[in-house]
Amino acid sequence: MKRKIFRNTIYNLLGYTLPLVFALFLIPILLSSLGTDRFGLLNLAWIVIGYFGFFDLGIGRALTKIVAEKIGINSTSEIPSLFWTSIFLMFAFSSIVAVLLLIFSEDIIFSVLRIPFNLQEETLHALYLLIISIPIVSTTAGMRGLFEAYQRFDVINIIRVVLGVLSFLFPVIVTLFTYNLFWIITPLVTIRIIIWIIYLIQSFRLNQEIKKNIILDMKLVKPIFKLSSWMTISNITVPIIVYLDRILIASLISATAVAYYATPYEIVTKLLIIPSALTGVLFPTFSANYLIDNKAAVKLSDKAMKYIALLLFPVVAIITTFSFELLQLWLGKDFASNSYIILQFLSIGILFNSIAYIPFSFIEGIGRPDITAKLQLIELPLYVLFMWLSIKNYGIYGAAFIYMLRMIIDCILMIYFSKRIVGNKTKLQANKNFTFILLVLGLFVLLMLIESLIMKTILSAFLLFSFLFLSWKYFLDIEDKNFIISKLKPIIHKAV
């Protein structure tokens, strides 16, 4: 199982990383071509089209769990009817959402968002196009869930790379002819339609019974909704929480401010490809194996959380320490002056968010999405209030600080409840690791106050070496060390 998890995680990492490489080169070109206002609006378009995948009522994730369980117990006869019933439900709900958004789209553009007057008309037309794509995007998420259940992450990531690269490349190509947002977003929607068709064809190849038995079974609606209802709450609240900062910045400040905030956000959140790659594999693994061997599932969750923390900490520490220098090198001194503090706060938040991915997936994978949903329902109004107050009083810096604070609190809560679920059966031993990460991160935060590049380099090198030494000596057990050595040996031999 370890070999399979490792292989599929590598597929996911490649699927997330390759588009990121293109983004690093293409975002400066887009920013230079479009200007801060239009680029800020394009950022919002990326946010919106990404958000549409959540209009699936949690059914995509529920489908992954149910199908993974069916495969685990070797009972696959219901999979075609589960697939088609789920797709129908997602299509029906997302179509209703699309109609409602079309009705209120003018109010959103002209009243809610502070969009420059000369850009309002083309932004409205672009929004119409995005709204029409909602059913396509949401049902694509459902089909992807089927492939996750079958552990076909090779197919998923080939498609992901194509979609990710073209999402940045097409806008650059279009800017050679026009800066109109409608025409920039048109190819983004077109590629989503093509990806939908590819997923459907591949679904037929994955399970030929899906093509032969196109069945809508209303008896399955209840069990699907029983699991997906709490996931639906997460699908609604999580994107609101995730995108709230940039939407409020656009509403309370300006589209230009969105660019200064969203650009470092878009880059640093790409670190989430690591926990996303791992949890994408672990979620169906938890679903299929917890009932059979719960201790092994819990141990797997514990190790995954530890690996994520130890792997990402050095990266976040470097970004936090050298945020100004990195942004200056990439986007210039003026942009760096406005965004480097944002990058520092967001980076710290991302570290804790990455750790929280593991207990979150563990809780939902074993069939307790009610816990995560309840936490998010409590968190949402508080987050909205504090984010609004912070942006109103402290601008984009206040938004970044509240983002970081929420991630730290959320991580602590996820770890606590994942431990509480398993009760006396076993425990997720994360306390000493978590405390150690927090302590050393605090030392790196102090480095932000040092202006000398030479001093920052010397001190950060010393702290990173100490971190790696102590991690190897105290926080990795024999099994962990043997696993790491087994993966490094082939690389070392090739290098030699």
C-alpha positions in Angstrom: 0.0 0.0 0.0 2.9 2.4 0.8 4.3 1.9 -2.7 0.9 2.7 -4.3 0.4 5.8 -2.1 3.9 7.0 -2.9 3.4 6.5 -6.6 0.0 8.2 -6.8 1.3 11.1 -4.6 4.1 11.7 -7.1 1.5 11.7 -9.9 -0.5 14.4 -8.0 2.7 16.4 -7.3 3.5 16.5 -11.0 0.0 17.3 -11.9 0.0 20.3 -9.6 3.6 21.4 -10.1 3.9 21.5 -13.9 1.2 24.2 -14.3 2.8 26.1 -11.4 6.1 26.3 -13.4 4.2 27.8 -16.3 2.4 30.2 -14.0 5.7 31.5 -12.6 6.7 32.6 -16.1 3.3 33.7 -17.5 1.9 35.7 -14.5 4.5 38.5 -14.9 3.6 38.7 -18.6 -0.1 38.9 -17.9 0.4 41.5 -15.2 2.5 43.6 -17.6 0.1 43.3 -20.5 -3.2 43.7 -18.6 -2.3 46.2 -15.9 -3.2 45.8 -12.2 -7.0 46.4 -12.7 -7.6 43.9 -15.4 -5.1 41.4 -13.9 -7.0 41.7 -10.5 -10.2 40.9 -12.4 -8.6 38.0 -14.1 -7.6 36.7 -10.7 -11.2 37.0 -9.6 -12.2 35.0 -12.7 -9.8 32.2 -11.8 -11.3 32.2 -8.3 -14.8 32.1 -9.6 -14.3 29.3 -12.1 -12.4 27.3 -9.5 -15.3 27.9 -7.0 -17.8 26.4 -9.5 -16.4 22.9 -8.8 -17.9 23.1 -5.4 -21.5 23.4 -6.7 -21.8 19.6 -6.6 -23.5 19.4 -3.2 -20.6 17.4 -1.9 -21.7 14.6 -4.2 -18.3 14.3 -6.0 -16.5 13.6 -2.7 -19.3 11.3 -1.5 -19.1 9.4 -4.8 -15.4 8.9 -4.2 -16.0 7.5 -0.7 -18.9 5.2 -1.7 -17.2 3.8 -4.8 -13.9 3.3 -2.9 -15.8 1.3 -0.3 -17.5 -0.8 -3.0 -14.2 -1.5 -4.6 -12.7 -2.3 -1.2 -15.3 -5.0 -0.4 -15.4 -6.2 -4.0 -19.0 -5.2 -4.6 -19.0 -3.0 -7.8 -22.4 -3.8 -9.4 -24.0 -0.5 -8.1 -21.2 1.7 -9.4 -22.9 2.6 -12.8 -26.1 3.6 -11.1 -24.2 5.5 -8.4 -22.2 7.4 -11.1 -25.1 8.4 -13.3 -27.4 9.3 -10.3 -24.7 11.5 -8.9 -23.9 13.2 -12.2 -27.6 14.0 -12.7 -28.0 15.5 -9.2 -24.9 17.6 -9.6 -26.1 18.9 -13.0 -29.6 19.7 -11.8 -28.4 21.7 -8.7 -25.6 23.5 -10.5 -28.1 24.5 -13.3 -30.4 26.1 -10.7 -27.4 28.0 -9.2 -26.4 29.2 -12.7 -29.9 30.6 -13.4 -30.0 32.4 -10.0 -26.5 34.0 -10.7 -27.6 35.1 -14.1 -30.5 36.9 -12.6 -28.3 38.8 -10.1 -25.2 39.2 -12.2 -25.7 42.9 -13.0 -26.1 43.7 -9.3 -22.9 41.9 -8.5 -20.9 43.8 -11.1 -22.5 47.3 -10.7 -23.3 47.3 -7.0 -21.2 44.8 -5.1 -17.7 44.9 -6.6 -15.8 48.2 -7.0 -14.9 47.7 -10.6 -13.6 50.7 -12.6 -16.4 52.1 -14.8 -14.6 51.5 -18.1 -14.3 47.8 -17.2 -17.8 47.1 -16.0 -19.4 46.2 -19.3 -16.7 43.7 -20.4 -16.6 42.2 -16.9 -20.3 41.6 -17.0 -20.1 39.8 -20.3 -17.2 37.7 -18.9 -19.3 36.9 -15.9 -22.2 35.6 -18.1 -19.7 33.3 -19.8 -18.4 32.0 -16.5 -21.9 31.4 -15.1 -22.9 29.3 -18.1 -20.0 27.0 -17.5 -21.1 26.1 -13.9 -22.9 22.7 -14.8 -19.8 21.7 -16.8 -17.3 22.4 -14.0 -19.4 20.9 -11.2 -20.1 17.6 -13.1 -16.4 17.4 -14.1 -15.6 17.3 -10.3 -18.0 14.3 -10.0 -16.3 12.4 -12.8 -12.9 13.1 -11.3 -14.2 11.6 -8.0 -14.8 8.3 -9.8 -11.2 8.2 -10.9 -10.0 9.0 -7.4 -12.0 6.0 -6.1 -10.3 3.8 -8.6 -6.9 5.3 -7.7 -6.4 6.3 -11.4 -4.3 9.4 -10.5 -2.3 9.0 -13.7 -5.3 9.9 -15.8 -6.4 12.7 -13.4 -3.1 14.4 -13.5 -2.5 14.2 -17.3 -5.8 16.1 -17.6 -4.9 18.4 -14.7 -1.6 19.4 -16.3 -3.3 20.2 -19.6 -6.0 22.3 -17.9 -3.6 24.1 -15.6 -1.1 25.0 -18.3 -3.8 26.2 -20.7 -5.5 28.3 -18.0 -2.4 30.5 -18.0 -1.2 30.1 -21.6 -4.5 30.9 -23.3 -4.9 34.4 -21.6 -1.4 35.3 -22.6 -2.1 34.3 -26.3 -5.3 36.3 -26.3 -3.6 39.4 -25.0 -1.6 39.5 -28.2 -4.9 40.5 -30.0 -7.1 42.1 -27.3 -7.2 43.0 -23.6 -11.0 42.5 -23.4 -11.8 40.2 -20.4 -14.6 38.4 -22.3 -12.3 37.1 -25.0 -9.6 36.3 -22.4 -12.0 34.2 -20.4 -13.6 32.5 -23.5 -10.8 29.9 -24.0 -10.8 29.2 -20.2 -14.4 28.0 -20.5 -13.8 26.3 -23.8 -11.1 24.1 -22.4 -13.3 23.2 -19.5 -15.9 21.8 -21.9 -13.2 19.8 -23.7 -11.9 18.4 -20.4 -15.5 17.3 -19.5 -15.8 15.3 -22.8 -12.4 13.7 -22.1 -13.4 12.7 -18.6 -16.6 11.1 -19.8 -14.8 9.1 -22.5 -12.2 7.9 -20.0 -15.0 7.0 -17.5 -16.4 4.6 -20.1 -13.0 3.0 -20.5 -12.5 2.8 -16.7 -15.7 0.9 -16.2 -17.4 -0.3 -19.3 -20.6 -1.0 -17.4 -21.0 2.8 -17.0 -21.5 3.2 -20.7 -23.8 0.2 -21.0 -26.0 1.0 -18.0 -27.0 4.6 -18.0 -29.3 4.4 -15.0 -30.9 7.0 -12.8 -31.8 5.2 -9.6 -33.9 7.4 -7.3 -33.4 4.9 -4.5 -29.7 5.9 -4.3 -30.5 9.6 -3.8 -31.1 9.2 -0.1 -27.8 7.3 0.7 -25.9 9.7 -1.5 -27.4 12.7 0.2 -27.0 11.2 3.6 -23.2 11.3 3.2 -23.0 14.4 1.0 -25.3 16.7 3.0 -22.6 17.5 5.5 -20.0 17.7 2.7 -22.3 20.1 1.0 -22.0 22.5 3.9 -18.2 22.2 3.6 -18.4 22.8 -0.2 -20.4 26.0 0.4 -18.5 27.4 3.5 -15.0 26.5 2.5 -14.9 28.4 -0.8 -16.6 31.4 0.9 -13.9 31.3 3.6 -11.1 30.7 1.1 -12.1 33.5 -1.3 -13.7 35.9 1.1 -10.5 38.0 1.6 -10.1 38.9 -2.1 -13.8 39.5 -2.6 -13.9 41.9 0.4 -10.7 43.6 -0.8 -12.3 44.2 -4.2 -15.5 45.5 -2.5 -13.9 47.7 0.2 -10.7 48.8 -1.5 -10.0 48.3 -5.2 -9.1 45.8 -8.0 -5.6 47.1 -7.8 -5.4 46.1 -4.1 -6.6 42.6 -5.2 -3.6 42.3 -7.5 -1.1 43.2 -4.6 -2.8 40.7 -2.4 -3.8 37.9 -4.8 -0.5 37.7 -6.6 1.6 36.5 -3.6 -1.5 34.5 -2.5 -1.6 32.7 -5.8 2.1 31.8 -5.6 2.3 30.8 -1.9 -0.9 28.7 -2.0 0.8 26.6 -4.6 2.6 25.0 -1.7 -0.7 23.4 -1.0 0.0 21.1 -3.9 2.0 18.9 -1.5 -0.8 18.2 1.1 -3.3 18.2 -1.8 -1.3 15.6 -3.7 -1.1 13.4 -0.6 -4.7 13.8 0.7 -6.1 13.2 -2.7 -4.6 9.7 -2.4 -5.3 9.2 1.3 -9.0 10.1 1.2 -10.1 7.0 -0.7 -7.5 5.0 1.2 -9.0 6.0 4.5 -12.5 5.3 3.1 -11.6 1.8 1.9 -9.5 0.7 4.9 -10.7 2.3 8.1 -13.5 -0.2 8.8 -11.1 -3.1 8.0 -8.0 -1.9 9.9 -8.6 1.4 11.8 -5.3 1.4 13.6 -3.4 1.2 10.4 -5.5 4.1 9.0 -4.8 6.2 12.0 -1.1 5.5 11.9 -1.0 6.5 8.3 -2.7 9.8 9.1 -0.2 10.4 11.9 2.8 9.8 9.6 1.3 11.9 6.8 0.8 14.9 9.1 4.4 14.6 10.4 5.8 14.4 6.9 3.9 17.4 5.7 5.0 19.5 8.6 8.7 18.5 8.3 8.8 18.8 4.6 7.1 22.3 4.2 8.6 24.0 7.2 12.0 24.8 5.6 10.3 26.1 2.4 8.0 28.4 4.4 10.8 29.5 6.6 12.9 30.6 3.6 9.9 32.4 1.9 9.1 34.2 5.2 12.6 35.3 5.7 13.4 36.4 2.2 9.9 37.6 1.1 11.0 41.0 -0.1 14.0 39.8 -2.0 12.0 37.0 -3.7 9.2 39.4 -4.8 11.7 42.0 -5.9 13.5 39.5 -8.1 10.2 38.3 -9.6 8.0 41.3 -10.0 10.2 44.3 -9.2 10.8 46.6 -6.2 7.5 48.5 -6.3 5.4 45.4 -6.3 7.6 43.8 -3.6 7.2 46.9 -1.3 3.4 46.5 -1.4 3.2 42.7 -1.1 6.2 41.3 0.9 4.4 41.5 4.3 1.4 39.9 2.7 3.6 37.0 1.5 5.0 36.6 5.1 1.6 36.3 6.8 0.2 34.1 4.1 3.2 31.7 4.1 2.9 31.0 7.8 -0.9 30.5 7.3 -0.2 28.0 4.5 2.1 25.9 6.7 -0.6 25.3 9.3 -3.2 24.9 6.6 -1.1 22.2 5.0 -0.8 20.3 8.3 -4.6 20.6 8.7 -5.3 18.9 5.4 -4.4 15.5 6.9 -6.8 15.4 9.9 -9.5 17.0 7.7 -9.2 14.2 5.1 -9.0 11.6 7.9 -12.2 12.9 9.5 -14.2 13.0 6.2 -12.6 9.8 4.9 -13.9 7.7 7.8 -17.4 9.1 7.4 -17.6 12.0 9.9 -18.0 15.1 7.6 -20.5 16.4 10.1 -17.6 17.4 12.4 -15.8 19.5 9.9 -19.0 21.0 8.6 -20.1 22.1 12.1 -16.7 23.6 12.8 -16.9 25.6 9.5 -20.4 26.8 10.3 -19.2 28.2 13.6 -16.1 29.6 12.0 -17.7 31.3 9.0 -19.6 34.3 10.7 -16.6 35.0 13.0 -14.2 34.9 10.1 -16.4 37.2 8.0 -16.7 39.7 10.8 -13.0 39.8 11.7 -11.9 39.8 8.0 -14.3 42.8 7.3 -13.1 44.7 10.3 -9.4 44.1 9.5 -9.7 45.1 5.9 -11.7 48.2 6.8 -9.1 49.3 9.4 -5.8 47.8 8.1 -6.3 47.1 4.5 -4.7 44.1 2.8 -2.2 43.7 5.7 -5.1 43.1 8.0 -6.6 40.6 5.6 -3.3 38.6 5.5 -3.0 38.6 9.3 -6.5 37.3 9.8 -5.9 34.7 7.2 -2.8 33.5 9.1 -4.6 33.5 12.4 -7.5 31.5 11.1 -5.2 28.8 9.6 -3.4 28.3 12.9 -6.7 28.0 14.9 -8.2 25.7 12.2 -5.2 23.4 12.3 -5.3 23.0 16.1 -9.0 22.2 16.0 -8.6 19.6 13.2 -5.9 17.8 15.1 -7.9 17.9 18.3 -11.1 16.4 16.8 -9.2 13.8 14.7 -7.7 12.6 18.0 -11.1 12.7 19.8 -12.8 10.6 17.1 -10.5 7.6 17.6 -10.9 7.9 21.4 -9.1 5.2 23.4 -8.4 3.0 20.3 -5.2 4.9 19.5 -4.0 8.5 19.3 -2.5 10.8 16.7 0.8 11.6 18.2 1.3 15.1 16.8 1.8 17.2 20.0 5.5 17.4 20.2 5.9 17.8 16.5 3.4 20.6 16.4 5.0 22.4 19.3 8.4 22.1 17.8 7.3 23.5 14.5 5.6 26.4 16.2 8.7 27.2 18.3 11.2 27.1 15.4 8.8 29.1 13.2 8.7 31.8 15.9 12.5 32.1 15.5 12.1 32.6 11.8 9.5 35.3 12.3 12.1 37.2 14.3 14.3 37.1 11.2 11.8 39.3 9.5 13.0 42.2 11.7 16.5 41.9 10.4 17.2 44.0 7.2 20.8 42.8 6.4 20.6 40.2 3.7 23.9 38.6 4.9 22.7 38.3 8.5 19.4 36.8 7.4 21.2 34.3 5.2 23.6 33.2 8.0 21.0 32.9 10.7 18.4 31.2 8.5 21.0 28.6 7.3 21.9 27.9 11.0 18.3 27.5 12.0 17.5 25.3 9.0 20.4 23.0 9.7 19.4 22.7 13.4 15.8 22.0 12.3 16.8 19.2 10.0 19.3 17.7 12.5 16.7 17.7 15.4 14.0 16.4 13.1 16.1 13.4 12.0 17.3 12.7 15.5 14.0 13.1 17.5 10.9 13.2 15.3 11.5 10.4 12.7 11.3 6.9 13.9 13.2 3.9 12.5 10.4 3.1 10.0 10.4 6.7 8.8 14.2 6.8 8.4 14.3 3.5 6.5 11.5 4.7 4.2 13.3 8.0 3.4 16.6 6.2 2.9 15.0 3.7 0.5 13.7 6.6 -1.6 16.9 8.6 -1.6 19.3 5.7 -2.4 18.3 5.5 -6.1 18.7 9.2 -6.5 22.1 9.2 -4.9 23.3 6.3 -7.0 22.2 8.1 -10.2 23.9 11.3 -9.2 27.2 9.4 -8.4 
